[in-house]
Structures are given as C-alpha cells and as structure tokens.
C-alpha cells in the first residue's frame, strides 16, 4: 500500500515543503494539497518547491477542478513540472466544492469534468486535444514518455460510474470499510463494463488520521475533536447527493446520507480545520467510521482491512495538532507494519 500526505497550503509555504520532506523521509510516496485559490495559497507554485527538495515524492491536488483554471493551463502546469522533475505529478480532479462556491460559482458538472480529464491527460502526453474552443492544440515541447495520470474524486452513482469508465484513479474521501467496499465495487464494475481492466484504476482512500498513545476515553475524545471537521467537509458533498437523488431512495447508501440530517449549513472560513463550529452534527460514530482514530495497532488493523478491499493508497489528512508526530509514527510503526 502506498501512503500520501494531504495538507492545506496555509502560509508559510516553507512549512508545507518541510512537512512534505518529512513525509518522504518516513516512507510516504505521495504529497497532496487542497486547491482553493481564495482560501489558501497557490498550490502549483509550492509544488515546484516540494519537487525540488524531494527526490521521489509524487505531488498533486486533492483536488483541483475544471472551472478555476482553463484546461490547457492546468495541463501545461502539470506537464511543465513533469519536464522539470520527471513524471512526478498526479492530477486529482473533482467538482470544486470550496474553490467554486467561495468564489460565488456552482460546482462543475460531470460532463465538464469528463471533458477536462480527457484534455489534461492528452495534452500532458504531448497529444492533440481541443480545450473547449473548437481548436485542437498540442504542446510541442512535451517529451516522449510524459504522463499526467488523472484521478477523479467521487461519491454519487453517476460520478462513480464515470470514474470507472474514464479516470486513471479513484479518490474516495472517507475511510469507512462498508462504503469503501460499496464504492470500489461500483468503480470496478463500471470499468469492466467499459472494457477496461478494473485493476488499472488506482484506488486512493483519503481521510484524517490521528494516532493516540492508548485507547482511553480521554485520548479518543481528543482525537475525535481534532478530526470532526472531516465529517463536515464530506457533508457538503453528501448534501448535494441528497438534493439530487433524495435520501433512502437506494441510489446512495443510507450509511453515507443519514448522518447529515441535523446539518444546518456550512461556513468555508473554517473549511478543513479542527474546531470547525459547523460540524457539531457529526457524531463520534461518524468520526470513527470515516477517519483513522486510535493506537498504532488500531490504524494498522483498519489499513489492512482497507487494503483487502482493494485500496492501493491511503492519503492521510494531517490538519490537526499533531502533524509531525503522526507523520513520524506512520513512518516508524504503521507503514512498515502494513507493508511488511
């Protein structure tokens, strides 16, 4: 199993770079960041610094979207980084929840994501593609062998189907074993129906992880409060699914939708941060299901269960009060045990 580190690009950027270096030293293979131009600093500028100061770490957004940048600009940025540092980028893409809404725009449609994925992948390889204006273009400077894998974030049935049909990877932003099994199966079934080899779609589960010294009530309570924000972030996507498909209709599992019944709104000023006041509706049960909480042994047990369900990478959201400690504990105890 591969491991990734996920950060927000809060200033100073030097700290983001340092944490990514720390992650590489501890056996992490991927470094991911949020991509929301209003809320945080520009990630692609920081990626260049991370790549220059690491040797093997692969870098990408979790996730960018096809609305805040034109597709050829996104493709050129990835292709430039790859030309400078080797094929060490991954384009994680999604609807653009915070990036679009904070700027007063609606998240992107699946059709727009589909078009962007095709264009970004093709241009990143040096092939021709039409970025939406009716004119095919090509980057003449892209070298043979260049690649920009595109991984799609998804929850709903249509998005899962499209991921299996078109994406190089699937990003699932929660670590609940039941929902992981359900959604991985949906993606792989769609890939097989489209004539693809389902194993060619990389599966990445992304969720907060907080390692405790023991499993005492006090230790677990603190860990849950540090990670409760995640249920609120996921709840934004779930609320969209309920609005589209309804609750308990069979289109989306109740195990995903039921928990947002008490949700009353969301302020993006606290997006992805511990202590978010808009996440009181998120129960301890949801934190335990969606995140990795507890001792190192408990993390190892859950990670092994996720790997058995077909997960290729666990990407660790590291927005809490123990950033360095969790990276180091994963490096010294958890990653070696999982990959023994």
Buried (B, 14 or more C-beta within 10 A) or exposed (E): BBBBBBBBBBEEBEEBBBBBBBBBEBBBBBBBBBBBBEBBBEBBEBBBBBBEBBEEBBBBBBBBBBBBBBBBEBBBBBBBBBBEBBBBBBBBBBBBBBBBBBEEEEBBEBEBBBBBBBBBBBBBBBBEBBBBEEEEBEBEEBEEEBBBBBBBBBBBBEBBBBBBBBBBBBBBBBBBBEBBBBBBBBBBBBBEEEEBEBEEBBBBBBBBBBBBEEEEEEBBEBBBBBBBBBBBBBBBBBBBBBEEBEBEEEBBBEEBBEBBEEBEEBEBEBBBBBEBEBBEBBBEEBBBBBBBBBBBEBBBBBBEBBBEBBBBBBBBBBBBEBBEEBBBBBBEBBBEBBEE
